[in-house]
């Protein structure tokens, strides 16, 4: 076994296994109508029923067959956003119909890694690497000029919108250890949200606007590697009442992209199992 797609209920504090496989699957999104999860594996995008069903079904992404784990579904469910490097050799953001089809390029500056969809469906938040500097940007779904939200203070990554559209939450190493921050979606001064002894990554606000789920690495872990012991943690929108929900073997791919259920009562994630070498 390599990947276990699971769902955690924050009311019951219980997890359930959706589906397990020997392949590497990553980053479950939850469709706005609650009918499916979207994941990636080996460059392709898949749909999976929240009850596991008959297993994952591939989505036609045309030429884009080198998709990474930065993808998501439009608030109205009509489109999906993917990050793929097949076209340029670097990650670019595309949109295509949710049922599959021909990808349309959104970002002209590369590499760009999708992370969040604005609640009104009009903009993306993403991580862009420009001259080796990691910053947060936004752009209209139809493309155009990108808007820079952070300005080279450390590494900035993993942006996701609050459900009221006021804030973009992200993780940043500007004060040393990677922590959760937020910046006004209209632009402005960033403010720190977590002050922990861990490396905090990938904050995802609940659709209810009351909680944020994120993962935390040990302080000595650089970047966000896979196959590490990490903590899945929950906190209030302002950083209060931080609690560890559970530990797991995971990290990269566990929940890089928005992963809450439409109700805000559950979230999806991937647990990994160590790779076993042949004797």
Secondary structure per residue as TSV (DSSP state, phi and psi in degrees):
chain	resnum	aa	ss	phi	psi
A	1	X	-	360.0	137.1
A	2	X	-	-116.8	-46.6
A	3	X	E	-125.2	137.3
A	4	X	E	-125.4	111.5
A	5	X	E	-83.5	124.3
A	6	X	E	-134.8	162.9
A	7	X	E	-129.7	133.6
A	8	X	E	-112.8	132.1
A	9	X	E	-100.6	119.4
A	10	X	T	-77.1	-12.7
A	11	X	T	-81.7	-49.8
A	12	X	T	-85.0	-17.1
A	13	X	T	60.1	37.3
A	14	X	E	-123.7	148.4
A	15	X	E	-107.6	152.2
A	16	X	E	-135.1	146.2
A	17	X	E	-85.0	128.1
A	18	X	E	-88.7	-46.7
A	19	X	E	-167.2	144.4
A	20	X	E	-129.7	150.7
A	21	X	E	-154.9	158.1
A	22	X	S	-80.6	-8.8
A	23	X	S	-88.1	166.3
A	24	X	-	-92.3	112.1
A	25	X	-	-115.0	152.0
A	26	X	E	-141.1	157.5
A	27	X	E	50.9	68.8
A	28	X	E	-69.9	128.9
A	29	X	E	-99.9	156.8
A	30	X	E	-114.7	127.2
A	31	X	-	-65.6	148.8
A	32	X	T	-60.0	-26.1
A	33	X	T	-90.0	0.2
A	34	X	S	76.3	7.4
A	35	X	S	-86.4	-20.7
A	36	X	-	-154.3	159.9
A	37	X	E	-102.7	147.0
A	38	X	E	-117.1	130.3
A	39	X	E	-135.8	170.7
A	40	X	E	-122.9	152.3
A	41	X	E	-157.3	126.9
A	42	X	T	49.7	44.0
A	43	X	B	87.5	-6.6
A	44	X	E	-110.6	160.8
A	45	X	E	-108.0	139.7
A	46	X	E	-131.9	154.9
A	47	X	E	-106.7	144.8
A	48	X	E	-143.1	130.8
A	49	X	-	-63.7	143.0
A	50	X	T	-61.7	-14.5
A	51	X	T	-102.7	10.0
A	52	X	-	90.3	-38.4
A	53	X	T	49.0	-132.8
A	54	X	T	-99.6	19.5
A	55	X	-	96.1	179.8
A	56	X	-	-72.4	147.5
A	57	X	E	-119.5	126.7
A	58	X	E	-67.6	145.7
A	59	X	E	-101.2	134.1
A	60	X	-	-71.8	111.1
A	61	X	-	-111.6	22.0
A	62	X	T	61.2	-131.7
A	63	X	T	-72.0	-17.4
A	64	X	-	-79.5	89.7
A	65	X	-	-123.5	22.3
A	66	X	-	-128.7	48.5
A	67	X	B	-72.8	142.3
A	68	X	-	-101.5	-165.2
A	69	X	S	-91.2	20.4
A	70	X	-	-108.4	91.3
A	71	X	-	-149.4	163.4
A	72	X	E	-169.3	173.6
A	73	X	E	-117.4	136.7
A	74	X	-	-59.7	150.5
A	75	X	T	-55.6	-30.2
A	76	X	T	-93.4	1.7
A	77	X	S	78.6	3.1
A	78	X	S	-84.3	-26.4
A	79	X	E	-128.7	159.5
A	80	X	E	-125.0	150.7
A	81	X	E	-110.4	136.4
A	82	X	E	-130.3	156.7
A	83	X	E	-116.9	121.5
A	84	X	E	-144.3	145.0
A	85	X	-	-112.1	10.5
A	86	X	T	-64.3	-35.4
A	87	X	T	-77.8	-33.6
A	88	X	T	-127.9	-4.8
A	89	X	S	81.9	-3.9
A	90	X	S	-133.0	154.0
A	91	X	-	-64.1	126.8
A	92	X	E	-126.8	153.1
A	93	X	E	-98.9	132.2
A	94	X	E	-128.0	158.5
A	95	X	E	-120.8	151.9
A	96	X	E	-155.8	163.0
A	97	X	E	-58.0	144.8
A	98	X	T	-60.0	-30.7
A	99	X	T	-79.8	-5.3
A	100	X	-	109.8	158.8
A	101	X	-	154.7	-156.8
A	102	X	-	-87.4	124.2
A	103	X	-	-70.0	142.3
A	104	X	E	-113.4	124.8
A	105	X	E	-66.1	134.6
A	106	X	-	-108.5	-46.4
A	107	X	-	-98.4	126.5
A	108	X	-	-92.3	-20.6
A	109	X	S	-94.8	133.3
A	110	X	S	-131.5	155.7
A	111	X	S	-78.2	151.6
A	112	X	E	-135.5	137.0
A	113	X	E	-125.5	113.2
A	114	X	E	-63.0	145.7
A	115	X	E	-142.7	-31.1
A	116	X	E	-149.4	148.0
A	117	X	E	-110.8	130.5
A	118	X	-	-63.4	149.3
A	119	X	T	-59.4	-27.7
A	120	X	T	-84.9	-0.8
A	121	X	S	77.0	9.2
A	122	X	S	-97.0	-19.8
A	123	X	E	-137.6	159.8
A	124	X	E	-111.1	149.2
A	125	X	E	-111.7	138.8
A	126	X	E	-154.6	165.5
A	127	X	E	-96.6	126.5
A	128	X	E	-118.6	139.6
A	129	X	E	-107.4	113.0
A	130	X	E	-123.4	116.9
A	131	X	T	54.7	43.9
A	132	X	T	67.2	15.3
A	133	X	E	-108.9	127.5
A	134	X	E	-91.6	116.5
A	135	X	E	-136.7	167.0
A	136	X	E	-95.0	135.1
A	137	X	E	-133.2	161.2
A	138	X	E	-129.2	158.4
A	139	X	E	-155.8	153.5
A	140	X	E	-68.1	149.4
A	141	X	T	-58.7	-28.8
A	142	X	T	-83.2	-2.1
A	143	X	-	99.3	-158.4
A	144	X	-	105.5	-162.4
A	145	X	-	-75.7	135.9
A	146	X	-	-81.5	151.0
A	147	X	E	-109.8	123.6
A	148	X	E	-83.8	129.2
A	149	X	-	-105.3	-26.3
A	150	X	-	-126.6	163.9
A	151	X	-	-136.0	53.1
A	152	X	S	78.8	13.3
A	153	X	S	-83.0	93.5
A	154	X	S	71.9	-165.8
A	155	X	-	-92.2	130.7
A	156	X	E	-120.2	131.6
A	157	X	E	-156.1	171.9
A	158	X	E	62.4	42.2
A	159	X	E	-75.2	145.0
A	160	X	E	-150.1	141.0
A	161	X	E	-79.1	147.1
A	162	X	-	-72.3	152.8
A	163	X	T	-66.0	-18.5
A	164	X	T	-88.2	-2.6
A	165	X	S	77.8	3.4
A	166	X	S	-79.0	-33.7
A	167	X	E	-125.5	153.1
A	168	X	E	-116.8	116.1
A	169	X	E	-88.4	145.2
A	170	X	E	-158.0	173.6
A	171	X	E	-113.3	144.0
A	172	X	E	-146.6	145.5
A	173	X	-	-103.0	20.2
A	174	X	T	-60.9	-22.7
A	175	X	T	-107.3	13.9
A	176	X	S	113.9	-88.4
A	177	X	S	-74.6	140.0
A	178	X	-	-60.8	126.7
A	179	X	E	-137.2	168.7
A	180	X	E	-88.9	134.0
A	181	X	E	-129.8	173.4
A	182	X	E	-146.3	152.6
A	183	X	E	-134.5	143.6
A	184	X	E	-57.4	135.9
A	185	X	T	-63.6	-23.3
A	186	X	T	-82.6	-6.0
A	187	X	S	104.3	148.7
A	188	X	-	149.9	-159.2
A	189	X	-	-85.8	132.2
A	190	X	-	-77.5	148.3
A	191	X	E	-129.8	144.7
A	192	X	E	-79.0	139.2
A	193	X	-	-109.9	-45.4
A	194	X	-	-104.9	148.2
A	195	X	-	-135.3	75.0
A	196	X	-	-115.3	173.4
A	197	X	S	-94.7	11.2
A	198	X	S	-113.4	170.5
A	199	X	E	-92.9	109.0
A	200	X	E	-95.8	130.9
A	201	X	E	-134.5	155.1
A	202	X	E	53.8	65.6
A	203	X	E	-75.5	130.1
A	204	X	E	-125.4	108.8
A	205	X	E	-68.2	140.0
A	206	X	-	-68.3	149.1
A	207	X	T	-58.4	-21.9
A	208	X	T	-76.5	-16.9
A	209	X	S	75.4	22.3
A	210	X	S	-115.7	-24.1
A	211	X	E	-137.1	158.8
A	212	X	E	-129.4	131.9
A	213	X	E	-105.3	142.8
A	214	X	E	-157.2	170.4
A	215	X	E	-115.5	152.3
A	216	X	E	-131.6	128.7
A	217	X	E	-95.7	159.9
A	218	X	-	-57.7	149.7
A	219	X	T	-61.1	-26.2
A	220	X	T	-88.3	3.5
A	221	X	-	-89.4	124.8
A	222	X	-	-89.2	140.1
A	223	X	S	66.8	-151.4
A	224	X	-	-134.0	68.9
A	225	X	-	-71.8	162.7
A	226	X	S	-85.2	165.1
A	227	X	S	61.4	52.3
A	228	X	E	-132.1	156.6
A	229	X	E	-76.2	120.7
A	230	X	E	-129.9	168.2
A	231	X	E	-114.1	136.5
A	232	X	E	-95.7	122.1
A	233	X	E	-124.6	158.2
A	234	X	E	-131.0	142.5
A	235	X	E	-152.1	166.8
A	236	X	E	-69.4	165.3
A	237	X	T	-61.3	-26.8
A	238	X	T	-95.5	6.6
A	239	X	S	95.0	-1.2
A	240	X	-	-79.6	164.1
A	241	X	S	53.1	49.9
A	242	X	-	-72.3	133.2
A	243	X	E	-141.9	147.5
A	244	X	E	-88.8	121.0
A	245	X	E	-80.3	-45.1
A	246	X	E	-168.9	161.8
A	247	X	E	-101.6	153.9
A	248	X	E	-157.8	164.8
A	249	X	E	-89.0	112.1
A	250	X	E	-173.0	-127.9
A	251	X	-	114.1	-119.3
A	252	X	T	-55.8	125.0
A	253	X	T	95.3	-16.1
A	254	X	T	-65.4	-48.5
A	255	X	S	-162.2	62.3
A	256	X	S	-67.0	-28.9
A	257	X	S	-118.4	167.1
A	258	X	-	-51.1	129.5
A	259	X	-	-135.7	10.7
A	260	X	B	-79.2	150.3
A	261	X	-	-71.3	159.1
A	262	X	T	-57.7	-31.5
A	263	X	T	-77.0	-20.0
A	264	X	S	79.5	9.3
A	265	X	S	-92.5	-17.0
A	266	X	E	-139.5	159.5
A	267	X	E	-140.5	152.4
A	268	X	E	-102.8	152.8
A	269	X	E	-159.2	171.3
A	270	X	E	-121.3	127.9
A	271	X	E	-98.9	140.7
A	272	X	E	-111.7	159.5
A	273	X	-	-119.6	145.2
A	274	X	-	-57.3	146.0
A	275	X	-	-73.3	126.1
A	276	X	-	-99.7	119.2
A	277	X	-	-76.1	143.8
A	278	X	-	-66.7	141.5
A	279	X	-	-69.7	360.0
